[in-house]
Amino acid sequence: CQLHTCLHRLCRSALPSIFAVIAFFLAWIGSLGCEFVQFTVLPTTNYNNNATQNPITVHFGIWYRQSVEFYNYSDSNGEGEGGYYKVSTCTGYSDDNINIDPSWMAARAFSILVLILGGIALLLALATCCCANHLHVINNNRLNGGIYLLVTLFQGLTLIILSSSLLGGGRVS
């Protein structure tokens, strides 16, 4: 009977904590990464007098964008053809001359709220996991349930960036 009580307590406290940790890190990656939206374009630049038609995928995020640089290389023996390689990194929008419109600012605000409220819910879930009082666990799970609903709403509202100037006012298909 003691084992049943321990398993019941584990499911009521540790399982939500595990899900909270996973959700927090996924929200962190989604909010602060540079791969929120992607475009695929065909380059028209000639490399070594050969027109390349390989598609290039460029990523943009709420806070960061992907910086893509192409470098030419040639065969050192002179027998084969050269080519190019792509180097991509995440960089901020601070160096760009981009007007951040209200939709974009709202998406940024919602991404911050997701991380703050998600972090609070994560700490509460972890504290509940260590708590031995059964009534306290139930009350914290109810509080976390409300916070999780708000975090879900705010994470969904970050999609408002799709109507911002980042995508040309939503005109890009």
Disulfide bonds with the S-S distance in Angstrom:
Cys34-Cys90 1.88
